[in-house]
Amino acid sequence: MIGLLFLLAKIIIVPTDSATIQKGMNGCVSGDTLQISNGTYLEYNLSAKQGITTLIRGESNANNVIVDAQKLGSCVRMTATNPGSSDTLIFQDISFIKGYGVSGGGAYFYYQFGVTLRRCKFENDTAYPSGGGGIGGGQASGSGISCAVKTENCLFDGCYSASGGGAENMYYTAYIAINNTYVNCGHANVAGSSSILSTSGVYGYGLYKKINSIIWDCGPGDSLFYYGSLAQWDSVINCDLDTVGVNSNVKLKNCIITDPLFIGGGNYHLGTESPGIGIGFNVTSVLTTLLDLDKVAIANPFDLGCYKYTIPVTNQRKVIIGVLFNGR
């Protein structure tokens, strides 16, 4: 039966087959792919059906496919009507910008189990009065975990919140982040917030794992703040962290606390002297696709952050000239 469903699966193209992203999401059934053509889409509070397997992807990459919520709501906002049901929902190669929500300005997932965000950008997203300018949500308190979210090769830039984490704020969630870059995320006096609260770049209460990621210029509180009795699974592996630091519940392994030395000027590719080049954990078995945010192939040894380090063209020319010269 499952095989038959996938044989009948179709590709729905926005705006050719469906005028809007939301209408396309409404029309998807298990196995379908929703492909969003290059362009900017003024939509907010996008929501997919629960309990289905769906790929929602940009036509090319996150630079060219943009969901602009215009501060009218979250870019994506999903609340499960049947908590704990298994979804296989993937958002891929999309930018979520100017989202605004109580939590999760860029994307909000409540009791969603099995969501992956791959090669996505979260830029200038805001949460008020709670946290998670980029991503927020989770579930109500309880003994079990009914919310599971994964991010791969994503960029969080300029995401702010009134409290909690500027980039992420998830409660009672199994959350795995692999090769992400977090910059300029933290607290801002947004929407009338009058004081700087105990806040951070990334905030979590649940089962968190962060691998090969860069968290830089985030604060003003701890760059990473994990809280509560579920923190025993928390682990931060082969990451580069802001000098602002981390709180005591965060468990670090093979991490560095130093300037990642980006190229600069808003370009978050690693520069030639970056300490994050080649020191990443081998994530071959946990990354769904071995492509960075630019869709450049990545391989072991892995770099930190959402972009693979590539030798600048000028340096490549120097190497070639050197080889030719020495070979004479």
N, C-alpha and C positions, 0 to 999 in steps of 0.2 A: 504493500500500500504506500509506504514511504517512497519507494522507488518510482511508483506511478506518479506521485505528486511532483517529484523533481523532473520527470519526463515532460510534464505539463507546464513546468515553470517557464516564465517569460521575462523579458527585459522591458521595463517600462521607462521611456525616456521623457524627461522634463526639459522643455515644455512641449515637445513634439506630440507625445501621446497623452500627456497630462499637463494642464495649464500651470499648475502650481505643485510645489513639493508635497504639500499636505494632501492634496487630492491624489497624488501618486502613492503616498504612504497608505491612504485609505483603501486603495485598490489592490495592494499587495497581499498575496497569500504565501504560504510557506514555499520556499524555494525561489521566489521571485527576486529579481534585482531591479532596484530603482536607480537609474543612471541620470545624474543631473548635469545638463549641458553647461559649458563654461558661461559664467555670467554672475551677476549679483541679484539675489532674491530677497525682497523685502517681506520676510515672513517671520513669525515668532510663535512660541509655544507649540512647536512641531511635535507630533505624537504618533507613534506607530501602534499597530495592533499588538496585543499581548499574546504570548505563547506561540509565536511563529518564527520561522527561520528566514531572515531577510537581510540582504546586503544593500545598503544605501550608499552609493559612491559618486564622487565627482568624476566628470568626464576625463580630466587630466590630472590636476593636482590642487592642493589647497590654496595656491596662489591665484587660481583662476576660477574657483567655484566658491562663492561667498554667500553665506546666510547672514543678512544684516537685520537684526531685530529692532533697530532704531530706538532702543531703550523702552520699547512698548511691552516687553515681556522677556522671558528666557528664549534663547534660540531654539532649544529643545526642552520640552517639559513633559515627563512621562510619570504617571502615577499608576501603579498596578492595581487593578480591581480584584485580582486573585493573587494575593501575596504568596511568593514562593514558587509560582509556576516557572517552568524553564523556558527561557527565550534564547535564541541565538540571533541577536540583532547587532549588526556591524555598521558603523558610520566610518567612511573612508574617504580621504582626500578632499576634505571640506574645511573651510574656515568659518568659524562662528564668532561674529563680532557684534559689539554694542548690545549684548544681551543684558537684561536687568530683571532680577528676581529676588524674592525673599531669601532664597538660597539657590545657588546654581544659576548664575546669570547666563553663562554659556550653555550649560546643559544640566538638567536636574533629573535625577532618577530616584524614584521612591519605590522600594520593594521590587526593583527590576533585577532579575537574575539571569546573567549571561549576556551583558552588553559589552561590546568592544568598540573603542574609538581608535582608529588607526590612521596615522599620518594626517592628523587634523591640527588646526590652529585655533587657539582661543585668544582673542585680542580685544582689549578694552571692554571686557565684560565685568559686570558689577552685581554684588549681592547686598541687599539691605532689608531688614536689620540684622540678618544672620550672616553666615560665612559662605565661602565658596564662590568667588566671583567667576572663576572658570567652570568648575564642576562642583555640584553639591547634591545632597540627598542622603540616601541610606534607608534606614527603617527605624521604627520606634524601638525602645529598649525591649530586650527579651533575651532568652537564653540561646536561641538559635540565630543563624545568619541566613537571611532570606534576600539579601541584596548582594550581587557580585558584579563588579565593573572592572574593566581592564583598559589601560591606555598604552599605546605603542607609538614611539617616534612622534610625539606630539609637542607642540610649542605653546607655552602659556606666557603671554607678554602683556603687561599692563592691566592685569586683572586685579580688582580691589573688592574689599568687603568692609562692612562696618564692624564686624567681629569675626572670630574664627580665622580660617585661612583665606588669604586673598586669591590663591590659585585653586585650592581644593579644600573642601570641608565635608567629610563623609562620616556618618554615624553608623555603628554596628554593621560595617560593610566589609566584605572580602574584596580588597582593592589591590590590584597589581599594576604598577607603573614601570614601564621598560623604556629606556633610552628617551626620556623626556627632557626638555629644557624649560626651566622656569626662570623668568627674569622680570624684574620690576613689578613684582606681585606682593601685595600686603594690605595694610590698612590705609584707608583714606577717609577723610571726613565727608562721606557721601550722604546725599539726601538728608542733610540736616543733622547728621551724627555729630555730637558736640565734643566728644572726647576720644582720645586714643585708648582703646581697650587692650586687654591682654590678647594679642593677636599674632599672627605668623604668616609666612608664605604658604605653608602646607599644614593643614590641621586634620587629624584623624582620630577616630575612636572606633576601633575595630581590628580586623585582621589585615594589616597593611604590609606590603612588600614593595620596595622601590629599588630598581636596579639600573646601573649605568646612566644615571640621570644627573643633571646639573641644576642646582638651586642657587641662584645668585641675585644679589641686590633685592632680596625679599625681606620683609619685616614690617614694622620696627621691632616686633618681638622675635621669638625664636624662628629661624628659617624653617625648622621642622618641629612640630609639636604634636606628639601622640599622647593620648590620655586614656586612663581608665584600666579596668581589670582585664580587658581583652587584649592588652598590649603585649602579651607574651609571644604573639606571632609576629610582632613588628620586627622588621629587619630592613636595613638600608645597606645595600651591597654595592661596592665599587662606584660610589657617587662622589661628586664634588659639591661641597656645601659652602654656603655663605659664612663669612666669619661671624655673623650674628649668632650662629650656633644652634644647638638643638636642646630639647629638654631631656630630662633623665629617663623617660620611658622609651626613647628612641635607641635602638640597638644598632651600632655601626659596625660594618665589616669591610676592611680594605678601602676606606673612604679617605679623601683628601679634603683639606679645608684651605683653599687657595684660589686666587683669581684664575678663572678658566681661560683667560686671554682669548676672548672672541676676536674676530676680525675688527669689529667695532662699527660705530655709526649706524646702529640698528641691525647690523648683520651678525647673526648668532652662529655662523659657521666658526669652527675652531681655527685660530690663527696658527702660523707655522711653529710658534714656541709654546703652544698650549700644553699644559701638563695632562690634559684629558685624552691625548692621542695614544691609542693602543693599550690603554690600561683597563679596559672594560672586561666584565665577566662574560664568559662564553654563553650567549643566550640563544644559540642555534635551536635548542630544544623547546624554548618557550616563546620565541617570536613567531607570529603567524606567517609573516613574509619577511624575507631578508632584504628589505628596501628601506632607505631613510626617508625623511620628509620630502626630499627632492626626487624620490623614487630612484636614487642611486643604489646600486647593489652594495651590501655590506657583508663582511665576513670576519672571521677571527684572524688577528686580534681586533676586538671591538673598541671603538672610541666611545667617549661619554657624550651624552646629549642626543638631540634628534637629527643631527647632520653628520654624515661620515666625513672625516677629514680627507681632503683631496689636495695634492700638491699644486700650488699656483702655477699657472702657465709659464710665468717668467722663471720660476725655479726649475721647471721641467726642461726649459731650454738650456739652462745652465748645466744641468746634468748631462743632456745630450751632447752639448759642446765639449764638456769635460771628457766624456767617453771617446768622442771623436779625436780630440787632441791627444789623449793618452794612448790612443790606439795607433797613432802614426809611427 
